[in-house]
Amino acid sequence: MNKSQLIEAIANHAQLSKSAAARGLDGLIATIEATLKNGQSVSVVGFGNFEVTARAERGGRNPQTGVEITIAVTNLPVFKAGKALNA
C-alpha cells in the first residue's frame, strides 16, 4: 500500500474527503518526526512505539581504497510493534 492508497483508505474509513485525510496523515507523520528529532518516543497503545536508538560506533572499510575507517555513532528511528499488531 502506498501513501495515496493509505489516504484513500483513511478517507473511506473515517468518511472524510481525501484532502482532509491527507492533511491528517501529513500532520501525524510530521508530529512523529518532530518528536523523534527531539529524542522522545511516541507510543500508540495497541499499535506500537516509535523510538530513537543509538547505533554504536563501529569499524568499516572504504570500498574504493580498502582503508579501514571508523563509522560514528548515529541515531536511528525504530518502530516496535504492539501486541495487537503482532497477532
N, CA, C and O atoms as CSV, one atom per row, in Angstrom:
chain,resi,resn,atom,element,x,y,z
A,1,MET,N,N,0.860,-1.166,0.000
A,1,MET,CA,C,0.000,0.000,0.000
A,1,MET,C,C,0.905,1.227,0.000
A,1,MET,O,O,1.807,1.339,0.830
A,2,ASN,N,N,0.664,2.140,-0.926
A,2,ASN,CA,C,1.436,3.378,-0.949
A,2,ASN,C,C,0.661,4.493,-0.251
A,2,ASN,O,O,-0.444,4.275,0.246
A,3,LYS,N,N,1.247,5.687,-0.218
A,3,LYS,CA,C,0.654,6.783,0.547
A,3,LYS,C,C,-0.725,7.172,0.012
A,3,LYS,O,O,-1.642,7.406,0.799
A,4,SER,N,N,-0.887,7.245,-1.299
A,4,SER,CA,C,-2.189,7.643,-1.850
A,4,SER,C,C,-3.262,6.598,-1.560
A,4,SER,O,O,-4.417,6.954,-1.326
A,5,GLN,N,N,-2.903,5.323,-1.570
A,5,GLN,CA,C,-3.858,4.272,-1.222
A,5,GLN,C,C,-4.217,4.343,0.255
A,5,GLN,O,O,-5.368,4.111,0.626
A,6,LEU,N,N,-3.241,4.661,1.101
A,6,LEU,CA,C,-3.494,4.820,2.525
A,6,LEU,C,C,-4.430,5.998,2.780
A,6,LEU,O,O,-5.342,5.899,3.601
A,7,ILE,N,N,-4.213,7.098,2.089
A,7,ILE,CA,C,-5.084,8.266,2.229
A,7,ILE,C,C,-6.505,7.917,1.819
A,7,ILE,O,O,-7.461,8.313,2.487
A,8,GLU,N,N,-6.649,7.186,0.736
A,8,GLU,CA,C,-7.980,6.785,0.278
A,8,GLU,C,C,-8.660,5.866,1.295
A,8,GLU,O,O,-9.858,5.996,1.545
A,9,ALA,N,N,-7.904,4.946,1.878
A,9,ALA,CA,C,-8.467,4.041,2.883
A,9,ALA,C,C,-8.889,4.812,4.131
A,9,ALA,O,O,-9.944,4.532,4.700
A,10,ILE,N,N,-8.085,5.773,4.560
A,10,ILE,CA,C,-8.438,6.595,5.721
A,10,ILE,C,C,-9.694,7.393,5.434
A,10,ILE,O,O,-10.593,7.472,6.272
A,11,ALA,N,N,-9.757,7.983,4.251
A,11,ALA,CA,C,-10.920,8.786,3.864
A,11,ALA,C,C,-12.194,7.944,3.857
A,11,ALA,O,O,-13.241,8.393,4.321
A,12,ASN,N,N,-12.104,6.744,3.340
A,12,ASN,CA,C,-13.280,5.858,3.306
A,12,ASN,C,C,-13.683,5.408,4.700
A,12,ASN,O,O,-14.869,5.386,5.027
A,13,HIS,N,N,-12.715,5.053,5.516
A,13,HIS,CA,C,-12.995,4.541,6.855
A,13,HIS,C,C,-13.582,5.623,7.761
A,13,HIS,O,O,-14.515,5.361,8.520
A,14,ALA,N,N,-13.033,6.840,7.680
A,14,ALA,CA,C,-13.462,7.921,8.571
A,14,ALA,C,C,-14.523,8.822,7.926
A,14,ALA,O,O,-14.960,9.803,8.528
A,15,GLN,N,N,-14.929,8.487,6.710
A,15,GLN,CA,C,-15.920,9.272,5.968
A,15,GLN,C,C,-15.478,10.733,5.861
A,15,GLN,O,O,-16.233,11.651,6.183
A,16,LEU,N,N,-14.246,10.926,5.405
A,16,LEU,CA,C,-13.657,12.247,5.205
A,16,LEU,C,C,-13.356,12.425,3.718
A,16,LEU,O,O,-13.362,11.468,2.944
A,17,SER,N,N,-13.092,13.672,3.345
A,17,SER,CA,C,-12.612,13.903,1.992
A,17,SER,C,C,-11.155,13.434,1.924
A,17,SER,O,O,-10.480,13.319,2.947
A,18,LYS,N,N,-10.687,13.169,0.708
A,18,LYS,CA,C,-9.302,12.730,0.557
A,18,LYS,C,C,-8.328,13.821,0.997
A,18,LYS,O,O,-7.268,13.518,1.545
A,19,SER,N,N,-8.674,15.078,0.764
A,19,SER,CA,C,-7.774,16.158,1.158
A,19,SER,C,C,-7.681,16.265,2.685
A,19,SER,O,O,-6.607,16.530,3.226
A,20,ALA,N,N,-8.806,16.060,3.375
A,20,ALA,CA,C,-8.786,16.093,4.840
A,20,ALA,C,C,-7.989,14.910,5.388
A,20,ALA,O,O,-7.239,15.057,6.354
A,21,ALA,N,N,-8.150,13.744,4.773
A,21,ALA,CA,C,-7.396,12.568,5.201
A,21,ALA,C,C,-5.903,12.769,4.952
A,21,ALA,O,O,-5.076,12.359,5.766
A,22,ALA,N,N,-5.558,13.401,3.823
A,22,ALA,CA,C,-4.150,13.667,3.504
A,22,ALA,C,C,-3.547,14.636,4.510
A,22,ALA,O,O,-2.414,14.435,4.947
A,23,ARG,N,N,-4.278,15.684,4.890
A,23,ARG,CA,C,-3.779,16.628,5.887
A,23,ARG,C,C,-3.584,15.943,7.238
A,23,ARG,O,O,-2.607,16.210,7.938
A,24,GLY,N,N,-4.512,15.061,7.602
A,24,GLY,CA,C,-4.384,14.329,8.864
A,24,GLY,C,C,-3.174,13.415,8.871
A,24,GLY,O,O,-2.437,13.366,9.856
A,25,LEU,N,N,-2.963,12.687,7.778
A,25,LEU,CA,C,-1.818,11.787,7.686
A,25,LEU,C,C,-0.512,12.576,7.688
A,25,LEU,O,O,0.445,12.195,8.363
A,26,ASP,N,N,-0.471,13.672,6.937
A,26,ASP,CA,C,0.741,14.506,6.915
A,26,ASP,C,C,1.027,15.092,8.297
A,26,ASP,O,O,2.184,15.189,8.707
A,27,GLY,N,N,-0.027,15.483,9.010
A,27,GLY,CA,C,0.142,16.000,10.365
A,27,GLY,C,C,0.669,14.943,11.313
A,27,GLY,O,O,1.525,15.230,12.150
A,28,LEU,N,N,0.168,13.727,11.192
A,28,LEU,CA,C,0.638,12.615,12.025
A,28,LEU,C,C,2.117,12.341,11.778
A,28,LEU,O,O,2.895,12.199,12.721
A,29,ILE,N,N,2.496,12.269,10.518
A,29,ILE,CA,C,3.885,11.987,10.170
A,29,ILE,C,C,4.803,13.113,10.653
A,29,ILE,O,O,5.874,12.848,11.198
A,30,ALA,N,N,4.389,14.357,10.456
A,30,ALA,CA,C,5.203,15.492,10.891
A,30,ALA,C,C,5.369,15.514,12.406
A,30,ALA,O,O,6.448,15.831,12.906
A,31,THR,N,N,4.316,15.182,13.135
A,31,THR,CA,C,4.380,15.163,14.591
A,31,THR,C,C,5.315,14.059,15.090
A,31,THR,O,O,6.104,14.278,16.009
A,32,ILE,N,N,5.226,12.887,14.487
A,32,ILE,CA,C,6.111,11.783,14.872
A,32,ILE,C,C,7.560,12.155,14.570
A,32,ILE,O,O,8.440,11.930,15.400
A,33,GLU,N,N,7.818,12.725,13.386
A,33,GLU,CA,C,9.187,13.136,13.037
A,33,GLU,C,C,9.736,14.153,14.025
A,33,GLU,O,O,10.867,14.015,14.492
A,34,ALA,N,N,8.945,15.176,14.349
A,34,ALA,CA,C,9.410,16.223,15.258
A,34,ALA,C,C,9.679,15.669,16.651
A,34,ALA,O,O,10.652,16.056,17.298
A,35,THR,N,N,8.824,14.768,17.111
A,35,THR,CA,C,9.004,14.177,18.435
A,35,THR,C,C,10.265,13.325,18.484
A,35,THR,O,O,11.016,13.388,19.458
A,36,LEU,N,N,10.507,12.526,17.442
A,36,LEU,CA,C,11.706,11.696,17.401
A,36,LEU,C,C,12.968,12.545,17.295
A,36,LEU,O,O,13.989,12.201,17.890
A,37,LYS,N,N,12.918,13.647,16.547
A,37,LYS,CA,C,14.087,14.526,16.434
A,37,LYS,C,C,14.432,15.160,17.771
A,37,LYS,O,O,15.589,15.501,18.016
A,38,ASN,N,N,13.437,15.323,18.640
A,38,ASN,CA,C,13.680,15.861,19.983
A,38,ASN,C,C,14.151,14.786,20.949
A,38,ASN,O,O,14.372,15.076,22.125
A,39,GLY,N,N,14.311,13.552,20.482
A,39,GLY,CA,C,14.804,12.469,21.319
A,39,GLY,C,C,13.746,11.798,22.166
A,39,GLY,O,O,14.074,10.995,23.040
A,40,GLN,N,N,12.485,12.108,21.926
A,40,GLN,CA,C,11.392,11.499,22.679
A,40,GLN,C,C,10.786,10.348,21.883
A,40,GLN,O,O,11.069,10.194,20.695
A,41,SER,N,N,9.957,9.544,22.533
A,41,SER,CA,C,9.304,8.438,21.857
A,41,SER,C,C,7.818,8.730,21.709
A,41,SER,O,O,7.259,9.560,22.426
A,42,VAL,N,N,7.185,8.031,20.763
A,42,VAL,CA,C,5.746,8.139,20.527
A,42,VAL,C,C,5.154,6.756,20.753
A,42,VAL,O,O,5.580,5.782,20.133
A,43,SER,N,N,4.182,6.676,21.635
A,43,SER,CA,C,3.557,5.395,21.962
A,43,SER,C,C,2.078,5.441,21.592
A,43,SER,O,O,1.340,6.307,22.060
A,44,VAL,N,N,1.656,4.507,20.752
A,44,VAL,CA,C,0.250,4.369,20.383
A,44,VAL,C,C,-0.195,3.010,20.932
A,44,VAL,O,O,0.172,1.963,20.397
A,45,VAL,N,N,-0.983,3.039,21.999
A,45,VAL,CA,C,-1.377,1.816,22.688
A,45,VAL,C,C,-2.083,0.887,21.706
A,45,VAL,O,O,-2.995,1.299,20.989
A,46,GLY,N,N,-1.652,-0.366,21.683
A,46,GLY,CA,C,-2.231,-1.371,20.811
A,46,GLY,C,C,-1.603,-1.414,19.434
A,46,GLY,O,O,-1.732,-2.415,18.730
A,47,PHE,N,N,-0.926,-0.349,19.035
A,47,PHE,CA,C,-0.290,-0.308,17.712
A,47,PHE,C,C,1.212,-0.521,17.823
A,47,PHE,O,O,1.760,-1.442,17.217
A,48,GLY,N,N,1.883,0.339,18.607
A,48,GLY,CA,C,3.313,0.181,18.779
A,48,GLY,C,C,3.979,1.452,19.244
A,48,GLY,O,O,3.313,2.439,19.555
A,49,ASN,N,N,5.305,1.424,19.291
A,49,ASN,CA,C,6.108,2.554,19.765
A,49,ASN,C,C,7.114,2.965,18.701
A,49,ASN,O,O,7.749,2.121,18.068
A,50,PHE,N,N,7.251,4.266,18.514
A,50,PHE,CA,C,8.310,4.831,17.696
A,50,PHE,C,C,9.339,5.376,18.663
A,50,PHE,O,O,9.007,6.164,19.548
A,51,GLU,N,N,10.604,4.957,18.498
A,51,GLU,CA,C,11.660,5.376,19.405
A,51,GLU,C,C,12.909,5.726,18.611
A,51,GLU,O,O,13.023,5.407,17.427
A,52,VAL,N,N,13.843,6.390,19.286
A,52,VAL,CA,C,15.145,6.678,18.696
A,52,VAL,C,C,16.174,5.862,19.459
A,52,VAL,O,O,16.233,5.912,20.687
A,53,THR,N,N,16.984,5.111,18.726
A,53,THR,CA,C,18.050,4.344,19.353
A,53,THR,C,C,19.387,4.772,18.740
A,53,THR,O,O,19.443,5.225,17.597
A,54,ALA,N,N,20.441,4.623,19.508
A,54,ALA,CA,C,21.785,4.976,19.038
A,54,ALA,C,C,22.491,3.730,18.537
A,54,ALA,O,O,22.587,2.726,19.243
A,55,ARG,N,N,22.982,3.805,17.314
A,55,ARG,CA,C,23.796,2.714,16.782
A,55,ARG,C,C,25.233,2.989,17.208
A,55,ARG,O,O,25.751,4.080,16.971
A,56,ALA,N,N,25.867,2.030,17.822
A,56,ALA,CA,C,27.211,2.200,18.371
A,56,ALA,C,C,28.235,2.468,17.271
A,56,ALA,O,O,28.041,2.126,16.104
A,57,GLU,N,N,29.325,3.090,17.691
A,57,GLU,CA,C,30.444,3.306,16.776
A,57,GLU,C,C,30.974,1.962,16.327
A,57,GLU,O,O,31.063,1.028,17.123
A,58,ARG,N,N,31.325,1.858,15.058
A,58,ARG,CA,C,31.803,0.572,14.562
A,58,ARG,C,C,32.842,0.790,13.469
A,58,ARG,O,O,32.968,1.882,12.915
A,59,GLY,N,N,33.561,-0.246,13.179
A,59,GLY,CA,C,34.583,-0.172,12.139
A,59,GLY,C,C,33.997,-0.502,10.781
A,59,GLY,O,O,33.026,-1.253,10.676
A,60,GLY,N,N,34.580,0.052,9.765
A,60,GLY,CA,C,34.161,-0.223,8.396
A,60,GLY,C,C,35.366,-0.161,7.482
A,60,GLY,O,O,36.504,-0.006,7.927
A,61,ARG,N,N,35.092,-0.286,6.202
A,61,ARG,CA,C,36.179,-0.261,5.231
A,61,ARG,C,C,35.722,0.539,4.015
A,61,ARG,O,O,34.616,0.342,3.513
A,62,ASN,N,N,36.583,1.443,3.547
A,62,ASN,CA,C,36.312,2.198,2.342
A,62,ASN,C,C,36.385,1.230,1.163
A,62,ASN,O,O,37.443,0.647,0.926
A,63,PRO,N,N,35.289,1.041,0.413
A,63,PRO,CA,C,35.292,0.050,-0.657
A,63,PRO,C,C,36.218,0.414,-1.824
A,63,PRO,O,O,36.649,-0.474,-2.559
A,64,GLN,N,N,36.529,1.689,-2.006
A,64,GLN,CA,C,37.400,2.086,-3.115
A,64,GLN,C,C,38.870,1.884,-2.795
A,64,GLN,O,O,39.641,1.435,-3.643
A,65,THR,N,N,39.261,2.219,-1.561
A,65,THR,CA,C,40.688,2.157,-1.215
A,65,THR,C,C,41.031,0.986,-0.309
A,65,THR,O,O,42.195,0.594,-0.224
A,66,GLY,N,N,40.041,0.423,0.369
A,66,GLY,CA,C,40.301,-0.672,1.290
A,66,GLY,C,C,40.790,-0.212,2.652
A,66,GLY,O,O,41.089,-1.044,3.509
A,67,VAL,N,N,40.878,1.094,2.872
A,67,VAL,CA,C,41.355,1.643,4.138
A,67,VAL,C,C,40.265,1.472,5.200
A,67,VAL,O,O,39.087,1.728,4.951
A,68,GLU,N,N,40.689,1.031,6.390
A,68,GLU,CA,C,39.731,0.891,7.483
A,68,GLU,C,C,39.364,2.261,8.024
A,68,GLU,O,O,40.216,3.136,8.180
A,69,ILE,N,N,38.054,2.433,8.312
A,69,ILE,CA,C,37.554,3.697,8.841
A,69,ILE,C,C,36.685,3.405,10.058
A,69,ILE,O,O,36.270,2.269,10.284
A,70,THR,N,N,36.417,4.448,10.834
A,70,THR,CA,C,35.527,4.334,11.974
A,70,THR,C,C,34.219,5.032,11.615
A,70,THR,O,O,34.217,6.204,11.238
A,71,ILE,N,N,33.123,4.319,11.733
A,71,ILE,CA,C,31.809,4.884,11.458
A,71,ILE,C,C,31.257,5.403,12.775
A,71,ILE,O,O,31.165,4.661,13.753
A,72,ALA,N,N,30.891,6.669,12.800
A,72,ALA,CA,C,30.473,7.343,14.030
A,72,ALA,C,C,29.127,6.829,14.537
A,72,ALA,O,O,28.395,6.149,13.819
A,73,VAL,N,N,28.822,7.164,15.772
A,73,VAL,CA,C,27.537,6.850,16.393
A,73,VAL,C,C,26.437,7.573,15.619
A,73,VAL,O,O,26.593,8.747,15.282
A,74,THR,N,N,25.329,6.889,15.334
A,74,THR,CA,C,24.190,7.514,14.663
A,74,THR,C,C,22.912,7.177,15.408
A,74,THR,O,O,22.787,6.111,16.011
A,75,ASN,N,N,21.970,8.099,15.358
A,75,ASN,CA,C,20.656,7.870,15.946
A,75,ASN,C,C,19.707,7.400,14.865
A,75,ASN,O,O,19.627,7.999,13.792
A,76,LEU,N,N,18.982,6.319,15.152
A,76,LEU,CA,C,18.074,5.729,14.176
A,76,LEU,C,C,16.662,5.649,14.730
A,76,LEU,O,O,16.476,5.323,15.903
A,77,PRO,N,N,15.657,5.944,13.898
A,77,PRO,CA,C,14.274,5.727,14.334
A,77,PRO,C,C,13.956,4.236,14.264
A,77,PRO,O,O,14.350,3.547,13.323
A,78,VAL,N,N,13.238,3.753,15.274
A,78,VAL,CA,C,12.885,2.339,15.352
A,78,VAL,C,C,11.408,2.233,15.675
A,78,VAL,O,O,10.887,3.001,16.484
A,79,PHE,N,N,10.730,1.283,15.046
A,79,PHE,CA,C,9.335,1.008,15.371
A,79,PHE,C,C,9.257,-0.370,16.003
A,79,PHE,O,O,9.769,-1.345,15.454
A,80,LYS,N,N,8.609,-0.446,17.168
A,80,LYS,CA,C,8.386,-1.726,17.839
A,80,LYS,C,C,6.871,-1.958,17.870
A,80,LYS,O,O,6.121,-1.183,18.463
A,81,ALA,N,N,6.455,-3.013,17.235
A,81,ALA,CA,C,5.031,-3.306,17.124
A,81,ALA,C,C,4.440,-3.706,18.478
A,81,ALA,O,O,5.093,-4.373,19.281
A,82,GLY,N,N,3.188,-3.286,18.716
A,82,GLY,CA,C,2.470,-3.643,19.925
A,82,GLY,C,C,1.872,-5.029,19.827
A,82,GLY,O,O,1.932,-5.662,18.773
A,83,LYS,N,N,1.298,-5.503,20.911
A,83,LYS,CA,C,0.719,-6.855,20.956
A,83,LYS,C,C,-0.400,-7.040,19.937
A,83,LYS,O,O,-0.471,-8.083,19.288
A,84,ALA,N,N,-1.264,-6.058,19.786
A,84,ALA,CA,C,-2.392,-6.184,18.866
A,84,ALA,C,C,-1.919,-6.284,17.414
A,84,ALA,O,O,-2.542,-6.967,16.600
A,85,LEU,N,N,-0.829,-5.611,17.096
A,85,LEU,CA,C,-0.306,-5.628,15.742
A,85,LEU,C,C,0.461,-6.905,15.452
A,85,LEU,O,O,0.525,-7.329,14.298
A,86,ASN,N,N,1.043,-7.526,16.463
A,86,ASN,CA,C,1.814,-8.760,16.278
A,86,ASN,C,C,0.945,-10.000,16.112
A,86,ASN,O,O,1.459,-11.067,15.776
A,87,ALA,N,N,-0.349,-9.885,16.340
A,87,ALA,CA,C,-1.224,-11.047,16.285
A,87,ALA,C,C,-1.345,-11.636,14.912
A,87,ALA,O,O,-2.055,-12.624,14.725
